[in-house]
Amino acid sequence: MESLRDGNEVEAAVAALRAGLPVVLPTDTVYGLCANAYSEEPVRRAYELKGREPSQPSALLAGDVDMLLECLPELRGRVGPILRGLLPGPFTIVVPNPARRYPWLTGERADTIGVRVPDLPAPADAVLSRAGLMMATSANMPGGPDPARLEDVPDKILEGCGAAIDAGELPGVPSTVIDLTGDEPRMLREGAVSAAEALERVTGLVAE
């Protein structure tokens, strides 16, 4: 595993992702364990490294909303304007997935998928712009603390990754998770944005 601070860090992370290896990247919330999302094998490796059950979903991470809508075109209707109003930001949005795309990310609910467009630190943004869609989950062991610093990431995860980017200390609070698959928005996890603020923002966007 390579952990670098100069320009080589982006090259190392992109090369690892293209080789199907997981990487650790800083996000706008916590350090994330990421993998190439376009096929099942890299995601399976990341799950095995973390000890995450295949029945658990992980987020599909995109560099911007336009890219997300290209990959999940069914979202261009009711959900699209809400995504544009909230993202980029510290949210994971659970959205309908009627075409059952990226089934290796959806866990037990293949007809829904969680999506993220984070406001990334510069080196991680550079990686995403070159590597494309990624799977993302917190770079911790199941039930462990969310890593605010690279040194908080468990050694087992770091040793099993192809690269890691250090962006210093992050907020350390995971993303707020909102479910938009029903008639009304539903809060699944309060995180970087409070439940009251998140639901107020979503309700305002739905009403527009």
PyMOL commands that place a pseudoatom at each C-alpha (Angstrom):
pseudoatom trace, name=CA, resn=MET, resi=1, chain=A, elem=C, hetatm=0, pos=[0.000, 0.000, 0.000]
pseudoatom trace, name=CA, resn=GLU, resi=2, chain=A, elem=C, hetatm=0, pos=[1.299, 3.432, -0.952]
pseudoatom trace, name=CA, resn=SER, resi=3, chain=A, elem=C, hetatm=0, pos=[0.533, 6.505, 1.142]
pseudoatom trace, name=CA, resn=LEU, resi=4, chain=A, elem=C, hetatm=0, pos=[1.920, 9.614, -0.514]
pseudoatom trace, name=CA, resn=ARG, resi=5, chain=A, elem=C, hetatm=0, pos=[1.603, 13.365, -0.167]
pseudoatom trace, name=CA, resn=ASP, resi=6, chain=A, elem=C, hetatm=0, pos=[3.030, 14.591, -3.469]
pseudoatom trace, name=CA, resn=GLY, resi=7, chain=A, elem=C, hetatm=0, pos=[1.645, 14.403, -6.983]
pseudoatom trace, name=CA, resn=ASN, resi=8, chain=A, elem=C, hetatm=0, pos=[2.306, 10.675, -7.128]
pseudoatom trace, name=CA, resn=GLU, resi=9, chain=A, elem=C, hetatm=0, pos=[-0.556, 10.007, -4.725]
pseudoatom trace, name=CA, resn=VAL, resi=10, chain=A, elem=C, hetatm=0, pos=[-3.171, 10.542, -7.420]
pseudoatom trace, name=CA, resn=GLU, resi=11, chain=A, elem=C, hetatm=0, pos=[-1.303, 8.354, -9.916]
pseudoatom trace, name=CA, resn=ALA, resi=12, chain=A, elem=C, hetatm=0, pos=[-0.931, 5.578, -7.347]
pseudoatom trace, name=CA, resn=ALA, resi=13, chain=A, elem=C, hetatm=0, pos=[-4.618, 5.623, -6.414]
pseudoatom trace, name=CA, resn=VAL, resi=14, chain=A, elem=C, hetatm=0, pos=[-5.823, 5.698, -10.026]
pseudoatom trace, name=CA, resn=ALA, resi=15, chain=A, elem=C, hetatm=0, pos=[-3.502, 2.834, -10.954]
pseudoatom trace, name=CA, resn=ALA, resi=16, chain=A, elem=C, hetatm=0, pos=[-4.707, 0.776, -7.981]
pseudoatom trace, name=CA, resn=LEU, resi=17, chain=A, elem=C, hetatm=0, pos=[-8.369, 1.330, -8.840]
pseudoatom trace, name=CA, resn=ARG, resi=18, chain=A, elem=C, hetatm=0, pos=[-7.796, 0.391, -12.471]
pseudoatom trace, name=CA, resn=ALA, resi=19, chain=A, elem=C, hetatm=0, pos=[-6.058, -2.775, -11.272]
pseudoatom trace, name=CA, resn=GLY, resi=20, chain=A, elem=C, hetatm=0, pos=[-9.138, -3.704, -9.243]
pseudoatom trace, name=CA, resn=LEU, resi=21, chain=A, elem=C, hetatm=0, pos=[-7.583, -2.916, -5.860]
pseudoatom trace, name=CA, resn=PRO, resi=22, chain=A, elem=C, hetatm=0, pos=[-9.326, -0.985, -3.092]
pseudoatom trace, name=CA, resn=VAL, resi=23, chain=A, elem=C, hetatm=0, pos=[-7.964, 2.370, -1.950]
pseudoatom trace, name=CA, resn=VAL, resi=24, chain=A, elem=C, hetatm=0, pos=[-8.476, 4.683, 1.022]
pseudoatom trace, name=CA, resn=LEU, resi=25, chain=A, elem=C, hetatm=0, pos=[-9.558, 8.199, 0.083]
pseudoatom trace, name=CA, resn=PRO, resi=26, chain=A, elem=C, hetatm=0, pos=[-10.538, 11.278, 2.107]
pseudoatom trace, name=CA, resn=THR, resi=27, chain=A, elem=C, hetatm=0, pos=[-14.106, 12.523, 1.609]
pseudoatom trace, name=CA, resn=ASP, resi=28, chain=A, elem=C, hetatm=0, pos=[-16.021, 15.488, 2.974]
pseudoatom trace, name=CA, resn=THR, resi=29, chain=A, elem=C, hetatm=0, pos=[-16.947, 13.424, 6.045]
pseudoatom trace, name=CA, resn=VAL, resi=30, chain=A, elem=C, hetatm=0, pos=[-14.571, 10.550, 6.904]
pseudoatom trace, name=CA, resn=TYR, resi=31, chain=A, elem=C, hetatm=0, pos=[-11.886, 8.440, 5.241]
pseudoatom trace, name=CA, resn=GLY, resi=32, chain=A, elem=C, hetatm=0, pos=[-13.547, 6.030, 2.855]
pseudoatom trace, name=CA, resn=LEU, resi=33, chain=A, elem=C, hetatm=0, pos=[-12.701, 2.571, 1.583]
pseudoatom trace, name=CA, resn=CYS, resi=34, chain=A, elem=C, hetatm=0, pos=[-13.257, 2.828, -2.166]
pseudoatom trace, name=CA, resn=ALA, resi=35, chain=A, elem=C, hetatm=0, pos=[-13.160, 0.488, -5.142]
pseudoatom trace, name=CA, resn=ASN, resi=36, chain=A, elem=C, hetatm=0, pos=[-13.918, 0.512, -8.853]
pseudoatom trace, name=CA, resn=ALA, resi=37, chain=A, elem=C, hetatm=0, pos=[-17.721, 0.306, -9.040]
pseudoatom trace, name=CA, resn=TYR, resi=38, chain=A, elem=C, hetatm=0, pos=[-18.047, -0.833, -12.643]
pseudoatom trace, name=CA, resn=SER, resi=39, chain=A, elem=C, hetatm=0, pos=[-17.674, -4.542, -11.884]
pseudoatom trace, name=CA, resn=GLU, resi=40, chain=A, elem=C, hetatm=0, pos=[-18.279, -6.895, -8.994]
pseudoatom trace, name=CA, resn=GLU, resi=41, chain=A, elem=C, hetatm=0, pos=[-14.776, -8.212, -8.293]
pseudoatom trace, name=CA, resn=PRO, resi=42, chain=A, elem=C, hetatm=0, pos=[-13.175, -4.973, -6.969]
pseudoatom trace, name=CA, resn=VAL, resi=43, chain=A, elem=C, hetatm=0, pos=[-16.194, -4.362, -4.736]
pseudoatom trace, name=CA, resn=ARG, resi=44, chain=A, elem=C, hetatm=0, pos=[-16.046, -7.920, -3.425]
pseudoatom trace, name=CA, resn=ARG, resi=45, chain=A, elem=C, hetatm=0, pos=[-12.378, -7.417, -2.524]
pseudoatom trace, name=CA, resn=ALA, resi=46, chain=A, elem=C, hetatm=0, pos=[-13.196, -4.262, -0.581]
pseudoatom trace, name=CA, resn=TYR, resi=47, chain=A, elem=C, hetatm=0, pos=[-16.023, -6.030, 1.267]
pseudoatom trace, name=CA, resn=GLU, resi=48, chain=A, elem=C, hetatm=0, pos=[-13.760, -8.929, 2.195]
pseudoatom trace, name=CA, resn=LEU, resi=49, chain=A, elem=C, hetatm=0, pos=[-11.055, -6.547, 3.386]
pseudoatom trace, name=CA, resn=LYS, resi=50, chain=A, elem=C, hetatm=0, pos=[-13.476, -4.705, 5.642]
pseudoatom trace, name=CA, resn=GLY, resi=51, chain=A, elem=C, hetatm=0, pos=[-15.346, -7.824, 6.743]
pseudoatom trace, name=CA, resn=ARG, resi=52, chain=A, elem=C, hetatm=0, pos=[-18.601, -6.400, 5.407]
pseudoatom trace, name=CA, resn=GLU, resi=53, chain=A, elem=C, hetatm=0, pos=[-21.473, -8.761, 4.676]
pseudoatom trace, name=CA, resn=PRO, resi=54, chain=A, elem=C, hetatm=0, pos=[-22.551, -8.883, 1.005]
pseudoatom trace, name=CA, resn=SER, resi=55, chain=A, elem=C, hetatm=0, pos=[-26.120, -8.266, 2.164]
pseudoatom trace, name=CA, resn=GLN, resi=56, chain=A, elem=C, hetatm=0, pos=[-25.097, -4.755, 3.293]
pseudoatom trace, name=CA, resn=PRO, resi=57, chain=A, elem=C, hetatm=0, pos=[-25.319, -1.964, 0.715]
pseudoatom trace, name=CA, resn=SER, resi=58, chain=A, elem=C, hetatm=0, pos=[-22.575, 0.539, -0.106]
pseudoatom trace, name=CA, resn=ALA, resi=59, chain=A, elem=C, hetatm=0, pos=[-22.798, 3.891, -1.817]
pseudoatom trace, name=CA, resn=LEU, resi=60, chain=A, elem=C, hetatm=0, pos=[-22.170, 4.586, -5.487]
pseudoatom trace, name=CA, resn=LEU, resi=61, chain=A, elem=C, hetatm=0, pos=[-19.860, 7.607, -5.517]
pseudoatom trace, name=CA, resn=ALA, resi=62, chain=A, elem=C, hetatm=0, pos=[-19.738, 9.954, -8.519]
pseudoatom trace, name=CA, resn=GLY, resi=63, chain=A, elem=C, hetatm=0, pos=[-17.779, 13.112, -9.247]
pseudoatom trace, name=CA, resn=ASP, resi=64, chain=A, elem=C, hetatm=0, pos=[-20.849, 15.181, -10.113]
pseudoatom trace, name=CA, resn=VAL, resi=65, chain=A, elem=C, hetatm=0, pos=[-24.605, 14.861, -10.513]
pseudoatom trace, name=CA, resn=ASP, resi=66, chain=A, elem=C, hetatm=0, pos=[-24.411, 14.817, -14.319]
pseudoatom trace, name=CA, resn=MET, resi=67, chain=A, elem=C, hetatm=0, pos=[-22.219, 11.723, -14.213]
pseudoatom trace, name=CA, resn=LEU, resi=68, chain=A, elem=C, hetatm=0, pos=[-24.587, 10.122, -11.729]
pseudoatom trace, name=CA, resn=LEU, resi=69, chain=A, elem=C, hetatm=0, pos=[-27.581, 10.736, -13.986]
pseudoatom trace, name=CA, resn=GLU, resi=70, chain=A, elem=C, hetatm=0, pos=[-25.720, 9.325, -16.981]
pseudoatom trace, name=CA, resn=CYS, resi=71, chain=A, elem=C, hetatm=0, pos=[-25.123, 6.095, -15.084]
pseudoatom trace, name=CA, resn=LEU, resi=72, chain=A, elem=C, hetatm=0, pos=[-28.603, 5.985, -13.511]
pseudoatom trace, name=CA, resn=PRO, resi=73, chain=A, elem=C, hetatm=0, pos=[-30.782, 7.669, -16.171]
pseudoatom trace, name=CA, resn=GLU, resi=74, chain=A, elem=C, hetatm=0, pos=[-33.995, 6.637, -14.418]
pseudoatom trace, name=CA, resn=LEU, resi=75, chain=A, elem=C, hetatm=0, pos=[-33.280, 9.364, -11.855]
pseudoatom trace, name=CA, resn=ARG, resi=76, chain=A, elem=C, hetatm=0, pos=[-33.828, 12.216, -14.318]
pseudoatom trace, name=CA, resn=GLY, resi=77, chain=A, elem=C, hetatm=0, pos=[-37.477, 12.540, -13.294]
pseudoatom trace, name=CA, resn=ARG, resi=78, chain=A, elem=C, hetatm=0, pos=[-38.699, 13.411, -9.795]
pseudoatom trace, name=CA, resn=VAL, resi=79, chain=A, elem=C, hetatm=0, pos=[-35.441, 12.627, -7.998]
pseudoatom trace, name=CA, resn=GLY, resi=80, chain=A, elem=C, hetatm=0, pos=[-33.046, 14.476, -10.306]
pseudoatom trace, name=CA, resn=PRO, resi=81, chain=A, elem=C, hetatm=0, pos=[-33.867, 18.027, -9.124]
pseudoatom trace, name=CA, resn=ILE, resi=82, chain=A, elem=C, hetatm=0, pos=[-33.555, 16.938, -5.493]
pseudoatom trace, name=CA, resn=LEU, resi=83, chain=A, elem=C, hetatm=0, pos=[-30.110, 15.481, -6.149]
pseudoatom trace, name=CA, resn=ARG, resi=84, chain=A, elem=C, hetatm=0, pos=[-29.030, 18.698, -7.848]
pseudoatom trace, name=CA, resn=GLY, resi=85, chain=A, elem=C, hetatm=0, pos=[-30.273, 20.695, -4.877]
pseudoatom trace, name=CA, resn=LEU, resi=86, chain=A, elem=C, hetatm=0, pos=[-28.428, 18.631, -2.262]
pseudoatom trace, name=CA, resn=LEU, resi=87, chain=A, elem=C, hetatm=0, pos=[-25.248, 17.568, -4.023]
pseudoatom trace, name=CA, resn=PRO, resi=88, chain=A, elem=C, hetatm=0, pos=[-22.328, 17.844, -3.862]
pseudoatom trace, name=CA, resn=GLY, resi=89, chain=A, elem=C, hetatm=0, pos=[-22.450, 17.545, -0.118]
pseudoatom trace, name=CA, resn=PRO, resi=90, chain=A, elem=C, hetatm=0, pos=[-22.283, 15.207, 2.890]
pseudoatom trace, name=CA, resn=PHE, resi=91, chain=A, elem=C, hetatm=0, pos=[-25.355, 13.170, 1.966]
pseudoatom trace, name=CA, resn=THR, resi=92, chain=A, elem=C, hetatm=0, pos=[-25.989, 9.593, 0.918]
pseudoatom trace, name=CA, resn=ILE, resi=93, chain=A, elem=C, hetatm=0, pos=[-29.291, 9.495, -0.959]
pseudoatom trace, name=CA, resn=VAL, resi=94, chain=A, elem=C, hetatm=0, pos=[-31.133, 6.191, -1.352]
pseudoatom trace, name=CA, resn=VAL, resi=95, chain=A, elem=C, hetatm=0, pos=[-32.940, 6.336, -4.691]
pseudoatom trace, name=CA, resn=PRO, resi=96, chain=A, elem=C, hetatm=0, pos=[-35.029, 3.980, -6.835]
pseudoatom trace, name=CA, resn=ASN, resi=97, chain=A, elem=C, hetatm=0, pos=[-33.070, 1.563, -8.997]
pseudoatom trace, name=CA, resn=PRO, resi=98, chain=A, elem=C, hetatm=0, pos=[-35.750, -0.052, -11.158]
pseudoatom trace, name=CA, resn=ALA, resi=99, chain=A, elem=C, hetatm=0, pos=[-33.207, -1.340, -13.693]
pseudoatom trace, name=CA, resn=ARG, resi=100, chain=A, elem=C, hetatm=0, pos=[-31.306, -3.006, -10.807]
pseudoatom trace, name=CA, resn=ARG, resi=101, chain=A, elem=C, hetatm=0, pos=[-28.004, -1.490, -11.887]
pseudoatom trace, name=CA, resn=TYR, resi=102, chain=A, elem=C, hetatm=0, pos=[-24.795, -2.154, -9.916]
pseudoatom trace, name=CA, resn=PRO, resi=103, chain=A, elem=C, hetatm=0, pos=[-26.310, -5.096, -7.990]
pseudoatom trace, name=CA, resn=TRP, resi=104, chain=A, elem=C, hetatm=0, pos=[-23.004, -5.687, -6.173]
pseudoatom trace, name=CA, resn=LEU, resi=105, chain=A, elem=C, hetatm=0, pos=[-23.612, -2.406, -4.303]
pseudoatom trace, name=CA, resn=THR, resi=106, chain=A, elem=C, hetatm=0, pos=[-27.257, -2.716, -3.386]
pseudoatom trace, name=CA, resn=GLY, resi=107, chain=A, elem=C, hetatm=0, pos=[-27.223, -5.446, -0.764]
pseudoatom trace, name=CA, resn=GLU, resi=108, chain=A, elem=C, hetatm=0, pos=[-30.609, -7.053, -0.215]
pseudoatom trace, name=CA, resn=ARG, resi=109, chain=A, elem=C, hetatm=0, pos=[-32.595, -4.256, -1.918]
pseudoatom trace, name=CA, resn=ALA, resi=110, chain=A, elem=C, hetatm=0, pos=[-31.646, -4.528, -5.572]
pseudoatom trace, name=CA, resn=ASP, resi=111, chain=A, elem=C, hetatm=0, pos=[-34.383, -2.095, -6.598]
pseudoatom trace, name=CA, resn=THR, resi=112, chain=A, elem=C, hetatm=0, pos=[-32.774, 0.750, -4.608]
pseudoatom trace, name=CA, resn=ILE, resi=113, chain=A, elem=C, hetatm=0, pos=[-29.252, 2.172, -4.487]
pseudoatom trace, name=CA, resn=GLY, resi=114, chain=A, elem=C, hetatm=0, pos=[-27.436, 4.703, -2.329]
pseudoatom trace, name=CA, resn=VAL, resi=115, chain=A, elem=C, hetatm=0, pos=[-25.628, 7.492, -4.171]
pseudoatom trace, name=CA, resn=ARG, resi=116, chain=A, elem=C, hetatm=0, pos=[-22.986, 10.012, -3.079]
pseudoatom trace, name=CA, resn=VAL, resi=117, chain=A, elem=C, hetatm=0, pos=[-21.549, 13.112, -4.731]
pseudoatom trace, name=CA, resn=PRO, resi=118, chain=A, elem=C, hetatm=0, pos=[-19.210, 14.396, -2.014]
pseudoatom trace, name=CA, resn=ASP, resi=119, chain=A, elem=C, hetatm=0, pos=[-17.368, 17.697, -1.907]
pseudoatom trace, name=CA, resn=LEU, resi=120, chain=A, elem=C, hetatm=0, pos=[-13.968, 16.005, -2.027]
pseudoatom trace, name=CA, resn=PRO, resi=121, chain=A, elem=C, hetatm=0, pos=[-10.514, 17.240, -1.037]
pseudoatom trace, name=CA, resn=ALA, resi=122, chain=A, elem=C, hetatm=0, pos=[-8.511, 18.117, -4.165]
pseudoatom trace, name=CA, resn=PRO, resi=123, chain=A, elem=C, hetatm=0, pos=[-6.414, 14.927, -4.484]
pseudoatom trace, name=CA, resn=ALA, resi=124, chain=A, elem=C, hetatm=0, pos=[-9.406, 12.639, -4.016]
pseudoatom trace, name=CA, resn=ASP, resi=125, chain=A, elem=C, hetatm=0, pos=[-11.401, 14.703, -6.524]
pseudoatom trace, name=CA, resn=ALA, resi=126, chain=A, elem=C, hetatm=0, pos=[-8.563, 14.247, -9.016]
pseudoatom trace, name=CA, resn=VAL, resi=127, chain=A, elem=C, hetatm=0, pos=[-8.683, 10.488, -8.495]
pseudoatom trace, name=CA, resn=LEU, resi=128, chain=A, elem=C, hetatm=0, pos=[-12.439, 10.332, -8.986]
pseudoatom trace, name=CA, resn=SER, resi=129, chain=A, elem=C, hetatm=0, pos=[-12.345, 12.473, -12.131]
pseudoatom trace, name=CA, resn=ARG, resi=130, chain=A, elem=C, hetatm=0, pos=[-9.955, 9.986, -13.711]
pseudoatom trace, name=CA, resn=ALA, resi=131, chain=A, elem=C, hetatm=0, pos=[-11.175, 6.683, -12.252]
pseudoatom trace, name=CA, resn=GLY, resi=132, chain=A, elem=C, hetatm=0, pos=[-14.903, 7.257, -12.664]
pseudoatom trace, name=CA, resn=LEU, resi=133, chain=A, elem=C, hetatm=0, pos=[-17.552, 5.699, -10.464]
pseudoatom trace, name=CA, resn=MET, resi=134, chain=A, elem=C, hetatm=0, pos=[-16.448, 4.200, -7.160]
pseudoatom trace, name=CA, resn=MET, resi=135, chain=A, elem=C, hetatm=0, pos=[-17.926, 2.176, -4.372]
pseudoatom trace, name=CA, resn=ALA, resi=136, chain=A, elem=C, hetatm=0, pos=[-17.521, 3.924, -1.030]
pseudoatom trace, name=CA, resn=THR, resi=137, chain=A, elem=C, hetatm=0, pos=[-17.944, 2.892, 2.583]
pseudoatom trace, name=CA, resn=SER, resi=138, chain=A, elem=C, hetatm=0, pos=[-16.266, 4.107, 5.760]
pseudoatom trace, name=CA, resn=ALA, resi=139, chain=A, elem=C, hetatm=0, pos=[-12.685, 2.818, 6.059]
pseudoatom trace, name=CA, resn=ASN, resi=140, chain=A, elem=C, hetatm=0, pos=[-13.330, 1.057, 9.351]
pseudoatom trace, name=CA, resn=MET, resi=141, chain=A, elem=C, hetatm=0, pos=[-14.144, -2.423, 10.540]
pseudoatom trace, name=CA, resn=PRO, resi=142, chain=A, elem=C, hetatm=0, pos=[-17.857, -3.176, 11.039]
pseudoatom trace, name=CA, resn=GLY, resi=143, chain=A, elem=C, hetatm=0, pos=[-19.019, -1.334, 14.130]
pseudoatom trace, name=CA, resn=GLY, resi=144, chain=A, elem=C, hetatm=0, pos=[-15.693, 0.486, 14.514]
pseudoatom trace, name=CA, resn=PRO, resi=145, chain=A, elem=C, hetatm=0, pos=[-15.235, 4.260, 14.844]
pseudoatom trace, name=CA, resn=ASP, resi=146, chain=A, elem=C, hetatm=0, pos=[-15.444, 6.369, 11.720]
pseudoatom trace, name=CA, resn=PRO, resi=147, chain=A, elem=C, hetatm=0, pos=[-11.895, 7.441, 10.780]
pseudoatom trace, name=CA, resn=ALA, resi=148, chain=A, elem=C, hetatm=0, pos=[-11.266, 11.189, 10.851]
pseudoatom trace, name=CA, resn=ARG, resi=149, chain=A, elem=C, hetatm=0, pos=[-7.514, 10.737, 10.187]
pseudoatom trace, name=CA, resn=LEU, resi=150, chain=A, elem=C, hetatm=0, pos=[-5.628, 8.307, 7.993]
pseudoatom trace, name=CA, resn=GLU, resi=151, chain=A, elem=C, hetatm=0, pos=[-3.932, 6.906, 11.089]
pseudoatom trace, name=CA, resn=ASP, resi=152, chain=A, elem=C, hetatm=0, pos=[-7.403, 6.027, 12.441]
pseudoatom trace, name=CA, resn=VAL, resi=153, chain=A, elem=C, hetatm=0, pos=[-7.918, 3.568, 9.574]
pseudoatom trace, name=CA, resn=PRO, resi=154, chain=A, elem=C, hetatm=0, pos=[-7.281, 0.001, 10.819]
pseudoatom trace, name=CA, resn=ASP, resi=155, chain=A, elem=C, hetatm=0, pos=[-3.928, -1.469, 9.769]
pseudoatom trace, name=CA, resn=LYS, resi=156, chain=A, elem=C, hetatm=0, pos=[-5.667, -4.436, 8.171]
pseudoatom trace, name=CA, resn=ILE, resi=157, chain=A, elem=C, hetatm=0, pos=[-7.476, -2.149, 5.750]
pseudoatom trace, name=CA, resn=LEU, resi=158, chain=A, elem=C, hetatm=0, pos=[-4.430, -0.023, 4.954]
pseudoatom trace, name=CA, resn=GLU, resi=159, chain=A, elem=C, hetatm=0, pos=[-2.271, -3.085, 4.338]
pseudoatom trace, name=CA, resn=GLY, resi=160, chain=A, elem=C, hetatm=0, pos=[-4.851, -4.545, 1.955]
pseudoatom trace, name=CA, resn=CYS, resi=161, chain=A, elem=C, hetatm=0, pos=[-5.265, -1.395, -0.143]
pseudoatom trace, name=CA, resn=GLY, resi=162, chain=A, elem=C, hetatm=0, pos=[-3.352, -0.450, -3.259]
pseudoatom trace, name=CA, resn=ALA, resi=163, chain=A, elem=C, hetatm=0, pos=[-2.998, 3.191, -2.173]
pseudoatom trace, name=CA, resn=ALA, resi=164, chain=A, elem=C, hetatm=0, pos=[-4.113, 5.686, 0.448]
pseudoatom trace, name=CA, resn=ILE, resi=165, chain=A, elem=C, hetatm=0, pos=[-4.296, 9.470, 0.309]
pseudoatom trace, name=CA, resn=ASP, resi=166, chain=A, elem=C, hetatm=0, pos=[-3.719, 11.517, 3.446]
pseudoatom trace, name=CA, resn=ALA, resi=167, chain=A, elem=C, hetatm=0, pos=[-5.625, 14.820, 3.575]
pseudoatom trace, name=CA, resn=GLY, resi=168, chain=A, elem=C, hetatm=0, pos=[-5.140, 15.462, 7.276]
pseudoatom trace, name=CA, resn=GLU, resi=169, chain=A, elem=C, hetatm=0, pos=[-7.984, 15.508, 9.754]
pseudoatom trace, name=CA, resn=LEU, resi=170, chain=A, elem=C, hetatm=0, pos=[-11.527, 15.366, 8.374]
pseudoatom trace, name=CA, resn=PRO, resi=171, chain=A, elem=C, hetatm=0, pos=[-14.817, 16.212, 10.173]
pseudoatom trace, name=CA, resn=GLY, resi=172, chain=A, elem=C, hetatm=0, pos=[-15.129, 12.582, 11.299]
pseudoatom trace, name=CA, resn=VAL, resi=173, chain=A, elem=C, hetatm=0, pos=[-18.933, 12.441, 11.113]
pseudoatom trace, name=CA, resn=PRO, resi=174, chain=A, elem=C, hetatm=0, pos=[-20.426, 10.179, 8.421]
pseudoatom trace, name=CA, resn=SER, resi=175, chain=A, elem=C, hetatm=0, pos=[-22.835, 11.334, 5.749]
pseudoatom trace, name=CA, resn=THR, resi=176, chain=A, elem=C, hetatm=0, pos=[-26.506, 11.943, 6.461]
pseudoatom trace, name=CA, resn=VAL, resi=177, chain=A, elem=C, hetatm=0, pos=[-28.592, 9.224, 4.804]
pseudoatom trace, name=CA, resn=ILE, resi=178, chain=A, elem=C, hetatm=0, pos=[-31.983, 10.072, 3.288]
pseudoatom trace, name=CA, resn=ASP, resi=179, chain=A, elem=C, hetatm=0, pos=[-34.344, 7.595, 1.597]
pseudoatom trace, name=CA, resn=LEU, resi=180, chain=A, elem=C, hetatm=0, pos=[-36.204, 9.011, -1.417]
pseudoatom trace, name=CA, resn=THR, resi=181, chain=A, elem=C, hetatm=0, pos=[-37.719, 5.737, -2.611]
pseudoatom trace, name=CA, resn=GLY, resi=182, chain=A, elem=C, hetatm=0, pos=[-41.138, 6.298, -1.036]
pseudoatom trace, name=CA, resn=ASP, resi=183, chain=A, elem=C, hetatm=0, pos=[-43.833, 8.927, -1.326]
pseudoatom trace, name=CA, resn=GLU, resi=184, chain=A, elem=C, hetatm=0, pos=[-42.222, 10.997, 1.442]
pseudoatom trace, name=CA, resn=PRO, resi=185, chain=A, elem=C, hetatm=0, pos=[-38.508, 11.485, 2.213]
pseudoatom trace, name=CA, resn=ARG, resi=186, chain=A, elem=C, hetatm=0, pos=[-37.336, 9.413, 5.163]
pseudoatom trace, name=CA, resn=MET, resi=187, chain=A, elem=C, hetatm=0, pos=[-34.299, 9.940, 7.384]
pseudoatom trace, name=CA, resn=LEU, resi=188, chain=A, elem=C, hetatm=0, pos=[-32.236, 6.756, 7.762]
pseudoatom trace, name=CA, resn=ARG, resi=189, chain=A, elem=C, hetatm=0, pos=[-29.176, 8.195, 9.541]
pseudoatom trace, name=CA, resn=GLU, resi=190, chain=A, elem=C, hetatm=0, pos=[-28.420, 11.568, 11.016]
pseudoatom trace, name=CA, resn=GLY, resi=191, chain=A, elem=C, hetatm=0, pos=[-24.848, 12.496, 10.256]
pseudoatom trace, name=CA, resn=ALA, resi=192, chain=A, elem=C, hetatm=0, pos=[-22.925, 15.525, 9.062]
pseudoatom trace, name=CA, resn=VAL, resi=193, chain=A, elem=C, hetatm=0, pos=[-26.202, 17.376, 8.465]
pseudoatom trace, name=CA, resn=SER, resi=194, chain=A, elem=C, hetatm=0, pos=[-28.851, 17.274, 11.208]
pseudoatom trace, name=CA, resn=ALA, resi=195, chain=A, elem=C, hetatm=0, pos=[-32.102, 15.420, 10.571]
pseudoatom trace, name=CA, resn=ALA, resi=196, chain=A, elem=C, hetatm=0, pos=[-34.149, 18.610, 10.891]
pseudoatom trace, name=CA, resn=GLU, resi=197, chain=A, elem=C, hetatm=0, pos=[-32.010, 20.573, 8.428]
pseudoatom trace, name=CA, resn=ALA, resi=198, chain=A, elem=C, hetatm=0, pos=[-31.796, 17.705, 5.950]
pseudoatom trace, name=CA, resn=LEU, resi=199, chain=A, elem=C, hetatm=0, pos=[-35.533, 17.061, 5.892]
pseudoatom trace, name=CA, resn=GLU, resi=200, chain=A, elem=C, hetatm=0, pos=[-36.249, 20.793, 5.630]
pseudoatom trace, name=CA, resn=ARG, resi=201, chain=A, elem=C, hetatm=0, pos=[-33.980, 21.055, 2.601]
pseudoatom trace, name=CA, resn=VAL, resi=202, chain=A, elem=C, hetatm=0, pos=[-35.442, 17.965, 0.927]
pseudoatom trace, name=CA, resn=THR, resi=203, chain=A, elem=C, hetatm=0, pos=[-39.035, 19.057, 1.608]
pseudoatom trace, name=CA, resn=GLY, resi=204, chain=A, elem=C, hetatm=0, pos=[-38.304, 22.442, 0.066]
pseudoatom trace, name=CA, resn=LEU, resi=205, chain=A, elem=C, hetatm=0, pos=[-36.850, 20.836, -3.042]
pseudoatom trace, name=CA, resn=VAL, resi=206, chain=A, elem=C, hetatm=0, pos=[-39.805, 18.424, -3.391]
pseudoatom trace, name=CA, resn=ALA, resi=207, chain=A, elem=C, hetatm=0, pos=[-42.203, 21.369, -3.210]
pseudoatom trace, name=CA, resn=GLU, resi=208, chain=A, elem=C, hetatm=0, pos=[-40.478, 23.303, -5.999]
for i in range(1, 208): cmd.bond("trace and resi %d" % i, "trace and resi %d" % (i + 1))
show_as sticks, trace
zoom trace
